[in-house]
Amino acid sequence: MRAGSLTDGIAIEQTQRYQSRAVLLWANKLNDLKRYRAWLTEGYTVIKVWAAGSSTRPVLLQRRDAPHDMSRQPLRAGLAPAPDEASYGPWRLVSYGLDRLAARPDDTITATLEWETSGEFTADARVILRLLDANGNQVTDERQTLALGSEKTSWLFWVAGLDVPPRSRPGRYELTVKLRVSKDRQLGQPVSLGSIEITAA
């Protein structure tokens, strides 16, 4: 791209030629191809986002005319229905899943969260995962941006991680999630995603 050998026109032509059913934008590599990214939003929809760090947010898009169950059902496998009260403004948590129910200090707990929206997009929303001890005290939290106000999507899968503090004591902890918008305006109450058993290192 920097050399000019990959242009918006080439990216669009190649995507059309091979009738790409999905496009994965990884590590912001195609940020400079603004016309291509705008073109993608016309024919593709965001179906999964990974919270991989402050400078990296891989995004998976699927062609709108592709069968939804082709990609959505496998991602849903193993996910549990979210509580009815897991609604945050236009966003609603539909289902969730954890990669583990037991962890050790310094481990990362990964949560897959399926969100649906009414179509009224909330820009700069934040997914907040929190780990609470048996007394309800916050042990750690992770705030990861869910800024999809400019994307045309009605649902998506968001994969986020929370690091267990290195000096965590063994015991049972609760993992919660909630959504906030810019300036930390709270959209709803935290919802429990289940208990995590922290074992000795």
N, C-alpha and C positions, 0 to 999 in steps of 0.2 A: 504493500500500500504506500509506503513512504517513497518507494522508487517510482510509483505511478503505474506499475505493471498490473496491479489489481485495482480496478475501478468499480464504481457503482454499477455501470452498465454491464460489465463482465459478470459481476456477481448475480445480477438479476437474470441475465441471459443463461448462465449456467444452472441456476436454480430452476428456471423454466424448462430448459432442455432436458434435464434429468428428472423432471416432474417430482422434485424432492417433497416427500410427504412430511418431513420434519427438518427443522434447522436448529442446531445447537450453537448458541452464542456463548463462547467460553472466555473468561478472563478479559472481557472488554476488548478483545482483539479487533472487532469490526466497528469500534466507536467512530472512526473517521469516515466510514461509509454511511453518511447520514441519509442519503437518498435511498440506499438499499434497505436500511433499517425501517424507514418510513414505508417503503414498498411492502416489506414483510407484514406490517400491521394491517394492511389491506386484505391480505389473503391468508394470513396465519393467525393463530391465537396462542397465547402463552398457556402452557399446561403444567410446567414445573419450574421451580426456581430453587437454586441451592444457595444458602447463606454461607459463602466460603471465605469471607473476610471483607475488610473495609474496601479494598481495591478490586475485589473479584466477586462477581455475582453471575455464575453461569445460568443461562435462561434457555429452556427448551420450548420451541414453538412447533405447533402441528398445523398442517394445512386444514383450512376450515371445512373442505368437502370430504375429508377423510373420516371414516367411521369413528365416532367418539370412543366406542368400547374397545377399539384396537389398542389405544394407549391408556385410557383411563382405568379400565378394569384391572389390568395387571398392577397398576400403581396402588389401587385400592386394596389389593389382597393383604389380609392380615391387619387392616386398620379397624379400630373400634369406633362406633358412633359417638359423637361428642354430646355432652349434656345440652339440653334445650336452651339453657341460659347463656350459651357461648356465642352471643351476638354482640357485635361492636359496630354501631352505626350501620353502614351499608354492608359490612362484612359479617359473615357467620362461619364459625368453625363447624364443619360437617363431620369430619372424622379425624382420627389421629393414630399414630403408632410410635412405639419406642423401640430402639434397636436392642435394648437390654433393660432388665429389671434389677440387675445387680451390677455394681461398679466398685472400683477401687480409687483411692485418691490419685489425681492426675489423669484419670480416664475421661473420655468425652462421651456424653450421652447424646445420641442423635434422635431427634424427633421429626417425624414426617407429619405435616399438618395440611389437611385438605380444606381450602377456603372456598366459599361461594360468595358472590356479591350481587346486590340488587341492580348493579349497573351505575350507581352513583359513586364514582371513584373517589377514594380518599387518598390524596397525595401525601407522601412522607409519613405514612403510617409505620409504626414500629411493632414488631413481634417481640414480646418480653417473656423470656423463660426465667423462672426463679426456682431455686432449690431451697426448701424450708426444712428446718430440723423438727424434732418431735414436739417442741414447744411453740412452733409456728414462727420462729425467728428466721429471717432471711440469711442464708449462708452465702449465696452468690447469685448473680443474675447476668443475663446476656441480653443486650438490646440490638436487634438486627433490623435494618430498614426494609420495609415492604412498600417501596415507592413504585406503585404500578398505576398511578393515576393517568399516565399517558398511554398505557397499553390497552388494547381492546380485548378484554377477557372477562368471562363471567365466573370462572372458577380456576383454581390452580393448586398445585401441590408445592409446598414450601418445606425444604429440608434444612433444619437448623441444628446447631449443636451447642451444648453447654458443658463447660469444663468443671469437673469435680475438684474443689480446692485441695491442694497437696496435703494439708494438715487436717482434713476432715476426720472426725471421730467415727468409728464403726457404729452403725445403727440404721434406723429407718428414716428416710427423708421423703418429702412430698415435692413433686415437680408440678409447677403451675404455669399457665400461659395467659396472657392478656394482650390487648392491642391498644396502642396509644397513637395519637396523631401529633403533628408538629406542636412544639412548645409543651410537650408532655401532657396534653389534655386527655384525660382518661375517657375511653369510650365504653367501658364496662368493667365488671368485676373479674378478678382472676378465676380461672377454671382449673380444677385439678386434672392432671394427666396421669395420675397414679403415683404409687409409692416406689421408691428406689432403695434397695438395700446396699448400704455402703459397707464394704468389708475392709479388713486391715490391708495395708499395702503389701 
